[in-house]
Amino acid sequence: MSRVSGLVPSRFLTLLAHLVVVITLFWSRDSNVQACLPIRFTREEYEKRDLEPEPLALAVCRLLAALSVTLGLFAVELAGFLSGVSMFNSTQSLISIGAHCSASVALSFFIFERWECTTYWYIFVFCSALPAVTEVALFIAVFGLKKKPF
């Protein structure tokens, strides 16, 4: 039981670390948006890159939309964690710890190194969407199939 109880605070702390980095990215997204633009750009080009969805594909949206979706996935994960559905599930805890720890490090580089906006989508898929999908699967297993949460 000590192994599982050690995962709970680690998962909570890495989840909050990732959340803090994403909120920081909301505040400092200006430099990352500028990294996606040519050296000389207009205000309209900046706003388009920051706010509007890209016409090529629905999956490739702008940075503000991506960060908003990330916050929605945080809500899903925190709901599952704080409700107890996945709090003591060691598999979900390990997936979440690995993903959110990796995201915290990668997004820190994303902010400080001013990576391009499209790089955020790789971090999003592996570090935000993956644990949220497994969290939803646990919700379905616990509430839909009436299985024990741990």
Buried (B, 14 or more C-beta within 10 A) or exposed (E): EEEEEEBBEBBBBBBBBBBEBBEEBEEEBEEBBBBBBEEEBEEEBBEBBBEEEBEEEEEBBBBBBBBEBBEEBBEBBBEBBEEEBBBBBBEBBEBBBBBBBBBBBBBBEBBEEBBEBEBBBEBBEBBBBBBBEBBBEBBEBBEEEEEEBB
